[in-house]
Amino acid sequence: MPLIQLNEINTGAQVGLWRISEKAEHLIDCLQLSKQELEMIRAFQSGKRYLHWLASRVLLRTMLKTKRYIHMQMGSNGQPLILNFPFQVSISHSHDMAAVVIADRGQVGVDVELIQAKIMKLFPKFLSNAEINILGNALNPQNVCIAWCAKEVMFKAYAKGGIDFKSVLSLDVKHLQKEGLLKGCLSKGNLRYEYDIHYRIIDHYVLAYTSNRDL
C-alpha cells in the first residue's frame, strides 16, 4: 500500500501522504462514487489530474476509516467540504504525491510540492523583501519551496480568498531545515491569525500542513 505517512497533528487532527503508484482502475475500485462524480472524472480522461483526484479520495477514505460514501463538494473559494462526516479537510497533490489533512474542528491546510529549480523565478511574487533578506545565502529551491508551501497552507486554512501572499502572509524563515515548525501569520485589516506550520522534506518533495483548532 503506498501510504507513506499517517501522523496525528494534535487531538482530532491528522495528516496523510500517499505515493500514487496504482492504476486508475484500482483506485476507482476502492471508492464509492456518485453518478455526478463518475461523470466528472470521465471528463478528466486520463493523466495526472485524474490520478490526483482518485488517490486523494482513497487517502481520505483511509484516514476516515470508512466504507461509506463520502459526500464532498467545493466551497465558494474552491476549498473541499465534507458534508456527511464531522471533519474539516484540506487536499493537495503534486506529480506522484497526494496529501490530506483532516480535523474535527478549526482551520486546516496542507500542501505538497515537488522541489524544482524553476521556483527560483517565482519567489519575488510571494516572498516579501524582509523574508528574502532573512533567507540570504539560504535562498535556494528547497527553502523557497518550503516557504511557498507554508504560505499555501495558510491560504488554504483561511479559505476565504482575497489574499496577497507577499503582503498579507508572513513567515519566520530563519534556520530552515529538512524538517521543522514554521511560525506564520495572516494579517489583513483587523484580522490576525497565527499558524504553526509543520514541514518536512520527503523524497525531494516538501510536505507542509497546519491544524489550528482555535480558529
Secondary structure, DSSP 8 states (H G I E B T S, - for coil): --EEEEEEEETTEEEEEEE--S-HHHHHHT----HHHHHHHHHH-SSHHHHHHHHHHHHHHHHHT--S---EEE-TTS-EEESSSS-EEEEEEETTEEEEEEESSSEEEEEEEE--GGGGGTGGGTS-HHHHHHHGGG-SHHHHHHHHHHHHHHHHHH-S----TTTTEEE--TT--SEEEEEEEEEETTEEEEEEEEEEEETTEEEEEEEETT-
